[in-house]
Amino acid sequence: MKIIILGAGQVGSTAAHHLARQEANEVTIVDQDPAILRELQDRLDVRTVVGHAAYPETLERAGAATSDMLIALTSSDEVNMVACQVGHTLFHIATRIARVRSAEYIATPELFSPEAVPIDVRISPEQLVTQYIQQLIHYPGSFQVLDFADGRARLVGVRTRRDGLLVNQRLRDLKTHIPNVQVRVAAIYRDGQAVPTDGDTLIRENDEIFFIAARNDIRTVMAEMRKLEPPVRRVVIAGGGNIGLRLASTLEQTNNVKVIERDRDRARRIAERLSKAIVLSGDAADEDLLLEENIDAADVFVAVTNADEANILSAMLAKDLGCKKVMALINRPSYAEMMEKSTIDVAISPQQITIGTLLALARKGDMAKVHSLRRGHAEAIEAVAHGTAETSRVVGRRIEQIQLPPGASINVIVREDQVMAAHHDTLVKADDHVVLFLTDRRQVDQVQRLFQPPGRFR
């Protein structure tokens, strides 16, 4: 597939890395900074074009006339929107994706249509990150919560504790403990390495377990892995930017929320937009301020400023001062990987959260959802089965008959409103939403071929 990416920032660079190096697409990146483009060209097998992303001449030099997809990820909503308009009107690019951050645009969905601004998919990293943090707060004790099939099924990552009912027991005992719950353990990581997930696998303390279950059964399953934590009441948010404001606005109706914002004018403006949350002007890495605000009584501290270093320092300080759980927004992948081995409970990567939307659109077959896990080394995929037993590699076949690559497993099937754990004799039917886990994302191509539409077997 020929793809043009507009904008070589953090999100654009991550998208280029996945789509060019890992997905083997023909990628061209457009940016106004030649130095950034040179650095990307040294690392990736991509074409680069220096120029204004929305100008017809720039898009023409980037190969828009023969491109299949345009992904506009510049820092300007308006540039991204105009670029999609130009790509549609002049070059007839089939799929147009744009980063749109402004809440004023997002709140007006009728603006985005073929007759208005022709954007097929709008991506708001800030909105996706906000939703991601909300889910983590909703399920205390989890380090990852991801939706499938419009939220009917969820994948949850949780670290086992000694007080978990299933700890030091075999995986097959799970169905004995909760016989009426449809759940599959998708993957287990121990000391950073994947371990088998058959019935004889012994669950140990501090294992990282990813399981998939129906939304209403999540807490029941979590109780098998660790003692359930009480609901989150007190939340402290460091940073009053787009993410901090969105998060505070969402949580203030159900939680006791405090926002710490360094800029006094910005603090005053967001205080006027929030109805219940308390807004403080100050430095979130100021020990005296955190102690004064009783950080040791807070359930969650979330650092979402624009600076990775500030987020890391304030989160580590909050943890040292007694906050139960701390999260930090970290853009640099190398930082995020290091911090997850420190006192920070959850390192949040906007790029990893965003990239799944792009991967789902760029891949062959009907991929409804793609979630990148473990810093891109693993993936959870929701694929839709199409065709008949004669035209499909999965429809009309039992799970044991489907030739999955090593490291791939089918865990759950969502059929209409029914969430079913996938067993060896489960039959896949047309239009089933099949949720798979790949411990090795290099096997993605083989999974794609399984779910290619009828008549496209190769």
C-alpha positions in Angstrom: 0.0 0.0 0.0 1.2 3.5 -0.8 0.8 5.8 2.2 1.6 9.5 2.7 2.2 10.7 6.2 1.9 14.4 6.9 3.9 15.5 9.9 7.1 14.0 11.3 6.4 14.6 15.0 6.2 11.9 17.7 3.0 10.4 16.4 4.0 10.7 12.7 7.4 9.2 13.3 5.9 6.2 15.2 3.3 5.7 12.4 6.1 5.7 9.8 8.1 3.2 11.8 5.2 0.8 12.1 3.8 1.2 8.6 7.1 1.2 6.7 9.4 -1.1 8.7 7.0 -3.5 10.3 4.1 -3.5 7.9 6.2 -3.2 4.6 4.2 -0.4 3.1 5.5 2.2 0.7 5.6 5.3 2.9 6.3 9.0 2.1 6.7 11.5 4.9 6.1 15.2 4.5 7.3 17.8 6.9 8.7 21.4 6.8 11.8 20.5 8.8 14.5 18.9 6.6 16.6 17.9 9.6 13.9 15.7 11.1 13.3 14.2 7.7 17.0 13.4 7.2 17.1 11.6 10.6 14.0 9.6 9.7 15.4 8.6 6.3 18.6 7.4 8.0 16.5 5.0 10.2 13.7 4.0 7.9 13.2 2.9 4.3 10.9 5.9 3.4 10.7 8.7 1.0 10.7 12.2 2.4 9.3 15.5 1.0 10.0 18.9 2.4 7.0 21.3 2.1 3.8 22.6 3.5 1.5 19.6 4.1 -1.7 21.1 2.7 -0.3 22.6 -0.5 -1.3 20.8 -3.7 2.2 21.0 -5.1 3.7 19.4 -2.0 1.2 16.5 -2.2 1.8 16.1 -5.8 5.6 15.7 -5.2 4.8 13.2 -2.5 3.0 11.0 -5.0 -0.6 11.7 -4.0 -1.9 10.8 -7.5 -1.0 7.2 -7.0 -1.4 6.9 -3.2 -3.9 4.7 -1.4 -4.0 6.5 2.0 -3.3 9.9 3.4 -2.6 10.3 7.1 -2.5 13.9 8.3 -0.7 14.2 11.6 0.7 17.7 11.7 0.2 19.8 14.9 -2.4 21.9 13.1 -6.0 20.7 12.9 -6.7 23.2 10.1 -3.7 22.0 8.0 -4.8 18.4 8.5 -8.3 19.1 7.4 -7.3 21.1 4.3 -4.8 18.4 3.3 -7.6 15.8 3.4 -9.8 18.1 1.3 -7.0 18.6 -1.3 -6.2 14.9 -1.3 -9.8 14.1 -2.0 -10.6 16.8 -4.5 -7.5 16.9 -6.6 -5.9 13.4 -6.2 -8.9 11.2 -5.2 -7.0 9.4 -2.4 -9.3 6.6 -1.3 -8.7 6.7 2.5 -8.1 10.0 4.4 -7.2 10.1 8.1 -6.6 13.2 10.1 -5.5 14.2 13.5 -8.1 16.5 14.9 -7.5 17.7 18.5 -9.8 20.7 19.0 -12.9 19.8 21.0 -14.8 22.4 19.0 -14.3 20.4 15.8 -14.8 17.0 17.4 -18.2 18.2 18.9 -19.4 18.9 15.3 -19.4 15.5 13.6 -21.6 16.7 10.7 -18.6 18.8 9.6 -16.8 15.6 8.5 -18.5 14.1 5.4 -17.7 13.7 1.7 -19.8 16.8 1.1 -18.0 18.9 3.7 -14.5 18.0 5.0 -13.9 14.5 3.5 -12.1 12.8 6.4 -12.8 9.1 6.8 -11.3 8.7 10.2 -10.5 11.4 12.8 -7.8 10.7 15.4 -7.5 12.6 18.6 -4.5 11.3 20.6 -5.6 13.4 23.5 -9.1 11.9 23.5 -7.7 8.4 23.1 -5.2 8.9 26.0 -8.0 10.4 28.2 -10.2 7.3 27.6 -7.2 5.0 28.3 -6.5 6.6 31.6 -10.3 6.6 32.5 -10.3 2.8 32.0 -7.3 2.3 34.2 -9.0 4.3 37.0 -12.2 2.4 36.5 -10.4 -0.9 37.1 -8.0 -0.3 40.0 -5.2 -2.9 39.9 -5.0 -3.1 36.1 -2.1 -1.7 34.0 -3.9 -2.0 30.6 -7.6 -2.1 29.6 -8.6 -2.3 26.0 -12.0 -2.5 24.3 -13.2 -4.9 21.6 -16.5 -5.3 19.8 -17.7 -1.8 20.8 -16.9 -2.5 24.4 -18.7 -5.8 24.7 -15.4 -7.5 25.4 -12.3 -6.2 27.1 -8.7 -7.2 27.4 -7.2 -6.5 30.8 -3.6 -6.6 31.9 -3.1 -7.3 35.6 -0.1 -8.2 37.8 -0.9 -11.1 40.1 -0.4 -10.8 43.9 0.0 -13.3 46.6 -3.6 -12.8 47.8 -5.0 -13.7 44.4 -7.2 -16.9 44.5 -5.6 -18.4 41.4 -2.0 -17.7 42.5 0.0 -21.0 42.9 -2.7 -22.9 41.1 -3.0 -24.2 37.5 -4.7 -22.2 34.8 -7.3 -24.9 34.3 -8.6 -24.2 37.8 -9.9 -20.8 36.6 -13.1 -22.4 35.1 -13.6 -24.3 38.4 -13.4 -21.0 40.4 -15.8 -19.1 38.1 -17.7 -21.7 36.0 -20.3 -19.3 34.6 -17.8 -16.7 33.2 -16.6 -16.7 29.7 -12.9 -15.8 30.0 -9.6 -16.7 28.3 -6.1 -15.9 29.5 -4.5 -14.6 26.3 -0.9 -14.3 27.5 1.3 -14.6 30.6 4.6 -12.8 31.0 7.1 -13.8 33.7 10.3 -11.8 34.2 9.6 -10.2 30.8 9.3 -13.5 28.9 6.1 -15.1 27.5 5.2 -18.4 29.1 2.7 -21.0 27.7 -0.9 -20.6 28.5 -2.1 -24.2 28.6 -4.2 -25.7 31.4 -1.1 -27.0 33.3 0.5 -23.6 33.5 1.1 -22.6 37.1 0.2 -19.0 38.0 2.8 -17.3 40.1 3.0 -14.1 42.1 4.0 -11.1 40.0 3.1 -12.7 36.7 1.7 -10.2 34.1 -1.5 -11.7 32.9 -3.6 -10.5 29.9 -7.1 -11.9 29.9 -10.2 -11.3 27.7 -13.7 -11.4 29.1 -17.1 -9.8 28.7 -17.2 -6.2 30.1 -19.5 -7.2 33.1 -17.2 -10.0 34.2 -13.9 -8.1 34.4 -13.9 -7.6 38.1 -14.9 -11.2 38.8 -11.8 -12.4 36.9 -9.5 -9.8 38.4 -10.4 -11.1 41.9 -8.8 -14.4 40.8 -5.5 -12.7 40.1 -5.3 -10.3 43.1 -7.4 -9.0 45.9 -9.8 -6.3 44.5 -8.8 -2.8 45.3 -11.5 -0.3 46.5 -12.8 2.2 43.9 -10.7 5.2 43.2 -12.0 8.3 45.0 -9.2 10.9 45.0 -7.3 11.8 41.8 -4.6 14.3 41.4 -3.8 15.4 37.9 -0.5 17.2 37.1 -0.9 19.3 34.0 -3.9 21.4 32.8 -3.3 21.0 29.1 -5.7 19.3 26.7 -5.4 15.9 28.3 -5.5 17.1 31.9 -8.5 19.3 31.3 -10.4 16.5 29.5 -9.6 14.0 32.2 -10.6 16.4 35.0 -13.8 17.3 33.2 -14.7 13.6 32.9 -13.7 12.5 36.4 -15.0 15.4 38.5 -18.6 14.2 38.4 -17.6 10.9 40.1 -14.3 11.6 41.9 -12.6 14.1 44.1 -10.3 15.7 41.6 -7.4 18.2 42.0 -5.5 19.7 39.1 -2.0 21.2 39.5 -1.0 23.6 36.7 2.2 25.5 36.6 1.0 28.5 34.5 -1.1 30.8 36.7 -3.2 32.2 33.8 -3.9 28.7 32.4 -4.9 27.5 35.9 -7.4 30.4 36.1 -8.9 29.5 32.7 -9.4 25.8 33.4 -10.8 26.6 36.9 -13.5 28.5 35.1 -14.3 25.5 32.8 -14.5 22.9 35.6 -17.5 22.8 38.0 -16.2 20.6 40.9 -12.5 20.0 40.5 -10.0 22.0 42.6 -7.4 23.8 40.5 -4.0 24.7 42.0 -1.3 26.9 40.5 2.1 25.4 41.2 4.8 22.9 40.4 3.7 19.2 40.6 7.3 18.3 41.5 7.2 20.6 44.5 7.4 18.3 47.5 5.9 20.9 49.9 2.9 21.4 47.6 2.2 17.7 47.3 2.5 17.2 51.1 0.2 20.2 51.7 -2.4 18.6 49.4 -2.2 15.3 51.2 -0.7 13.3 48.3 -0.4 10.3 50.7 -4.3 10.1 50.8 -4.6 10.2 47.0 -5.6 7.0 45.2 -4.1 8.0 41.8 -1.6 10.6 40.6 -1.6 11.2 36.9 1.2 13.4 35.3 0.1 14.6 31.9 2.2 17.7 31.3 3.9 18.4 27.9 7.4 17.5 29.4 8.4 13.8 29.9 11.0 14.7 32.5 8.4 16.7 34.6 5.9 13.8 34.4 8.5 11.3 35.4 9.9 13.3 38.3 6.5 14.4 39.7 5.1 10.8 39.5 8.1 9.3 41.2 7.9 11.9 43.9 4.2 11.3 44.5 4.9 7.6 44.8 7.7 8.2 47.3 5.3 10.4 49.3 2.7 7.7 49.7 0.3 7.9 46.7 -1.1 4.5 46.0 -0.8 4.5 42.2 1.0 6.8 39.9 0.9 7.2 36.1 3.1 9.3 33.8 2.5 10.3 30.2 5.8 9.6 28.4 6.4 10.3 24.7 9.9 9.0 24.3 9.7 5.2 23.9 13.1 4.6 25.6 11.9 6.6 28.6 8.7 4.7 28.8 10.4 1.3 28.8 12.8 2.3 31.6 10.1 3.9 33.8 8.0 0.8 33.8 10.8 -0.9 35.7 10.9 1.9 38.3 8.4 3.1 40.9 6.0 4.4 38.2 3.0 2.0 38.0 1.9 2.9 34.5 3.9 4.6 31.7 1.4 5.9 29.1 2.6 6.2 25.5 0.4 8.3 23.3 2.0 6.8 20.2 1.3 3.2 21.2 -2.3 4.1 22.0 -2.8 5.9 18.7 -1.0 3.6 16.3 -3.6 0.8 16.6 -6.2 2.9 14.7 -3.8 3.4 11.8 -2.7 -0.3 11.7 -6.3 -1.5 11.6 -7.0 0.7 8.5 -3.7 -0.1 6.7 -3.9 -3.9 6.9 -5.5 -6.4 4.6 -8.6 -8.3 5.8 -11.3 -6.7 8.0 -9.4 -5.6 11.1 -11.9 -3.9 13.4 -9.3 -3.2 16.1 -5.6 -3.4 16.5 -4.0 -2.7 19.9 -0.2 -2.5 20.2 1.1 -4.1 23.4 4.4 -4.4 25.3 6.0 -1.5 23.4 5.0 -2.9 20.1 6.3 -6.4 20.6 2.8 -8.0 21.0 -0.6 -7.2 19.6 -4.3 -7.9 20.3 -6.4 -7.9 17.2 -10.2 -8.0 16.5 -10.8 -9.4 13.0 -14.1 -10.0 11.4 -14.7 -13.4 9.6 -16.3 -13.1 6.2 -17.3 -15.6 3.5 -18.3 -19.3 3.7 -16.5 -22.6 4.4 -15.6 -22.7 0.7 -14.2 -19.2 0.4 -12.7 -18.5 3.9 -9.8 -19.9 5.8 -11.7 -19.5 9.1 -15.5 -19.6 8.5 -17.0 -23.0 9.1 -13.9 -24.3 10.9 -13.3 -25.2 14.5 -10.5 -23.3 16.3 -8.2 -26.4 16.2 -8.6 -26.6 12.4 -7.4 -23.0 11.8 -3.7 -22.8 11.0 -2.5 -20.1 13.3 1.2 -19.0 13.3 3.4 -19.7 16.4 2.6 -17.2 19.2 -0.9 -16.5 18.0 -4.1 -17.6 19.7 -7.8 -17.1 19.3 -9.2 -16.2 22.7 -12.7 -14.8 22.3 -15.4 -14.8 19.7 -18.1 -12.1 19.8 -21.3 -13.1 18.0 -23.9 -10.4 18.0 -24.2 -9.6 21.8 -22.7 -12.9 23.0 -19.1 -13.1 24.2 -17.8 -16.6 24.0 -14.4 -18.0 25.2 -12.8 -19.8 22.2 -12.1 -23.5 22.8 -10.5 -26.0 20.5 -13.9 -27.2 19.2 -15.5 -23.7 18.9 -16.9 -23.2 15.4 -16.3 -19.8 13.7 -19.2 -18.4 11.7 -19.6 -15.6 9.2 -19.6 -12.1 10.7 -18.0 -13.3 14.0 -15.7 -10.9 15.6 -12.6 -12.9 16.5 -10.2 -11.6 19.1 -6.6 -12.8 18.8 -3.5 -12.3 20.8 0.0 -12.3 19.2 3.0 -12.6 21.5 5.2 -12.1 18.4 3.8 -9.3 16.2 6.1 -10.5 13.3 3.4 -13.1 12.6 0.8 -10.4 11.7 1.1 -11.2 7.9 0.0 -14.8 8.4 -3.0 -13.7 10.5 -4.0 -11.1 7.9 -4.0 -13.7 5.2 -6.4 -15.9 7.3 -9.0 -13.1 7.4 -8.6 -11.8 3.8 -12.0 -11.3 2.1 -13.2 -14.1 -0.2 -11.5 -14.3 -3.6 -8.3 -12.6 -2.4 -6.4 -15.8 -1.3 -2.8 -15.7 -2.4 
